[in-house]
Amino acid sequence: MTSDPRRAQLLLGLTFIMSMVFATWQTLLNNFVVEVAQFDGAQIGLLQSLREVPGFLAFTAVFVLLVIREQTLALVAMALLCVGVALTGFFPSAIGLYATTVLMSIGFHYYETVNQSLTLQWLPKEKTAEFMGRALSVKAAGALLAYAAIWLLMTGLGWDYRAMYLVSGLAGLAMLAYLITRFPRFDNPHPQHKRLILRRRYWLYYGLTFLSGARRQIFMVFAGFMMVEKFGYNVAAITGLFLINYLFNLLFAPAIGRFVQRAGERRALTVEYVGLALVFTSYAFVENAAFAGALYVIDHLLFALAIAIKSYLQKIADPKDLAATASVSFTINHIAAVVIPALLGLLWLTAPAAVFLIGTGFALTSLLLCRNIPDHPDADNPVRWAPVRLRARSEQNPT
């Protein structure tokens, strides 16, 4: 596949906008809902649950593609994200915040779904992992710009939440308008299926995707909470961890992408899962605040290797399946987002260490699965080993 470099430039531009706008929303949210909207714990929990619903329903993107093109959907979704963030400060009530959050989340999750599909369609297989590393670096740059703007405009100039949210959303829309005028409409090399697709021969990809979502929820929900509850990290310390994480991505994500490209998906994922198993086990028993912070940074850095799951899909999938499979995979990933926080939150009350040891179990299960990736995966060779019954069914009926 040949790749017009402008396609990569468009994807990177959209990634920067998404990261900048979403980071503004995420960074200010907890303070905004407490200080301005006066939310209680139940309302915050409901808000976060509503935010995840569009991710769980990401499979519906394939039906939207019946009426509009993928590139158009990516642009529309980005506009919805920007508008949702811009309006957030104007509706500091429960219903208002629920509405703007759902609007923002629809844009975010539809964009992420289509972005994955377009990346796998538009980039040559031999360059995809390296490109996704560059995209992580650009994403980090967007988030760092958001942090700098919040510090300058709110801390330095005294702006309020409404002004900050509005400016971030409008800045994103202005950048999006530039991209729309700057880049043409690109034709996809392979017309995409416009229906839901679950193929037996993609079973390993589905399994790795689900477990990745489960582990990420433990990291996002419980690792950060441990820093505050157990070690007393204040807002400045937590923000410092986020800054270190994004600086690491900015500096090292392109190199991680090149490593995945050279080493192959099986070796890259093996490094990730061995590292995560050690990190989660250490979380369960850590007693030193500085060491816990170091684990948090290492955890975040290891997750960058998960781009190997996407490049693996690109190598084994029928090119016409990519849009539908990306939609389904986001739903599979978010099954964990709906279930894991609630169930493990109850366990946390009595056995916090057990939550992280379950994360170790997820990592070790992922390790076993990833060892089934061939040295050179392709459509005819998606796994090294499969049960005879599954292999026979796949050969008889590839769907």
Helices and strands as residue ranges (DSSP letters): H 5-35, H 41-56, G 58-60, H 61-64, H 70-88, H 94-122, H 128-150, I 151-156, H 161-182, G 200-202, H 203-217, I 218-223, H 224-229, H 235-263, H 265-285, H 289-303, G 304-306, H 307-316, G 319-321, H 322-348, H 352-370, H 388-396
